[in-house]
Amino acid sequence: MAPSKNNSRKAKAASNASSATPRVLRPRAVPAPASPSPAPDLSSGPLSASQSVESSSSKSFKTPRRSTIAVKTTDVVKISNSARVLRPRTTPATASPSSAASQSSSPSATSPSTGPSSAESLKTRSRSATTVKTPSKAVEIEPSTTTRVLRSRATLASSSKVPVPVSDGRLSPRRTKRARVASPSPVLSPVLGRHGKRPRVDSGSEFEDDEEEEDDDDDNEEEEEDDDDDNEEEEEDDDDDDDLDEVERPEDLQDAIVDADGLVRVGPQPMKPQRFIRSRPHDLVRRKFQGKLRDCHRRTDRHLPGWSEGILEQERRILLASVMSSMDNRSSDNDTVSRLCDYSGRQMSWTPGPHSPSLESVYPFIVSEGRIGYHASPNVHIISSATNWAKSNHAPILLSIIAVWMNAYEESDFRVRKAQLSWAYNSAANASALAYIFSLTSNHATGAKIWSKWTPSKQRAVLEALRTGTKTPVVTQALKEHSMDDLFRPRKWSSKPKLSQRQGPVQDKKHAYPQMLQIAQKYDLTPAEFEHYLTIKAPNRLERVFYPFHVLSRSQAEAYGWDWWTTIEFCGSMVITMKSQCNRHAEAAGHGEDLNGYICMFWMTHYFCNKIQALKKQRPGATDEEIRFSILDRWNLPLIPWVGHPFKASLCKGPDHGIAMKLGQTTASGEVFDPVNGIDLTKSTVGLDTWFTNSAMRNFATADWEAIRKDLAAIPLHHSFWRVDLALGNTIWEGR
């Protein structure tokens, strides 16, 4: 949706504009290409019910011709994410517009309506200067007079009417098929050939055909504990991980040992690097997914109202037939199969690890014959295990938005990069708000009680909002039921006390600021630089308070009233979570440290000052603003303090996830802590990562981390399962 061009509104918003606030740049969508393939031209509107996209009985797919994308040279760069679209095979249950229309007329079949029309949200058009309002400031998007054409391997999804998550409850051996890559992306070149075909595997290839491998890992694979610090969503949701691939339990060290690098190893150790086995015997794959479906239903769906064991057994037969029919046959006799990820289109491996196939429920719920369902057709698809851990229970659009950030950060032009990052940050914040206001963060038994009380029209509207991110009336109404403090809060179970109640701790901690300036001096930072990079104005607007989080989150922090009390409380909550969860094995073995929120706050001061010092050395010509936008985690994602947000900062294990966590405190037990000299970062094994990064890394081998990141960056902005409304990133939504 294009921003309003009303002159009076523009003038009013422009009067409030501030040069300090980054311009928001929205990724461009791909116009429909002229192609002889069955994919229709969507530039004139949504697909009609009579138009057929692709034969539901055919397993082949055609690669469309390259399309041209008109973009503004002053505003837009290539975002590999927004230039690629995944299109699934159509099936009677999911992709046929006519069947979707007939199902939607049934009171028991609830689905999202179509998202932003291709004529509005996907059509490339020139714009005059417009103004976008953010929570604290107005941001002006400059007009562009010059356009250029980028060549892309992309095409639009087969229909703006994306497959709807409904089910008529009938038993069919071929209910759904998996998403297929409509056109190979350059990032798939190691896997797919120039014409979209997989290359033949040589004896020295990293891929191996494993037609005779024994199924000896099925019985030994168990879900491993999550090392994610501060992952409070998973604490509440017992079935968050029901979709996830079973993970082979690595070595569990009951007694701490010191390795060759001097690191204390205790508890579950990281998995071994994944060996890429892309094909596997059909019977073993069938047996594997049969067990996975049974586990998913046992853990989650049997607790949902109306799902008896008989109904679940019938549903498993439907799902298993769907899953197996979606496999790629690797031999002439169809004895071995392989699989691509339905989200990224990248090759998966049958060995345990981050690229192993896992069952994914795209939407938080569907409605089947009046029942709220989760692991039910056509909601279940197959994605890589690491991708599944990264998504968790967030909205379907979230992964594609984070991929936009990952790709935008590679842009060399800082002005363009800053604008794109601003769009991605706003979009991620709003996607997190959707998860909160529509109870996606609850476990499914609790969520089902809420969702089942909605009318079919509201259920459909909510699913549509989760699919597109469009701020529809149902979203606006839900936002009015929550305050900004609900949407942006540093602790889940703590309400913010009144300012008068916080004055004692605030006064006690004011002396911390001079000590922080001394720490900054150790890392060659001036007081002015420390203030610019790592502080914001206190609520009284007269003093500065320590705020080391990303610059784009500052407006929410100031609106929240971030002060010294909040800083100490946030740091204290991270320490509690680290000691009770992530580092509990080391604590039990006597390798913990005497920590509290006060010590953690000063460790963060050392940590961020050291990070800024390194950035200044790496980029001697960078401006102060560029440095501020580059204070990120190890995957270049922004660190923020808000609970439930995928970018929430978490204390995490640095080198890998099998070691004891230490901040590097040098003060002996019983001695008074010295904030300036009491931390030695060379002895620290702890870092700060976003919840998203930490979840995706999980306990996978460090050698696989970069491949995981690339998989996540390959997820397209527009997909058959979601179609992001480009207005989502214009501004951060506000509560009541």
PyMOL commands that set and color helices and strands:
alter all, ss='L'
color gray80, all
select helices_A, chain A and resi 7-15+97-104+118-121+186-188+232-236+282-299+301-303+309-325+385-391+398-408+414-437+444-451+456-468+473-479+484-487+499-509+512-522+527-534+551-560+564-582+584-588+597-618+624-629+681-683+691-697+702-713+726-729
alter helices_A, ss='H'
color red, helices_A
select strands_A, chain A and resi 67-72+85-88+130-133+138-141+147-152+166-167+179-181+208-209+252-258+264-268+277-281+328-329+336-338+357-361+366-368+371-373+380-384+535-537+544-546+649-653+686-690+718-719+722-723
alter strands_A, ss='S'
color yellow, strands_A
deselect
rebuild
show_as cartoon
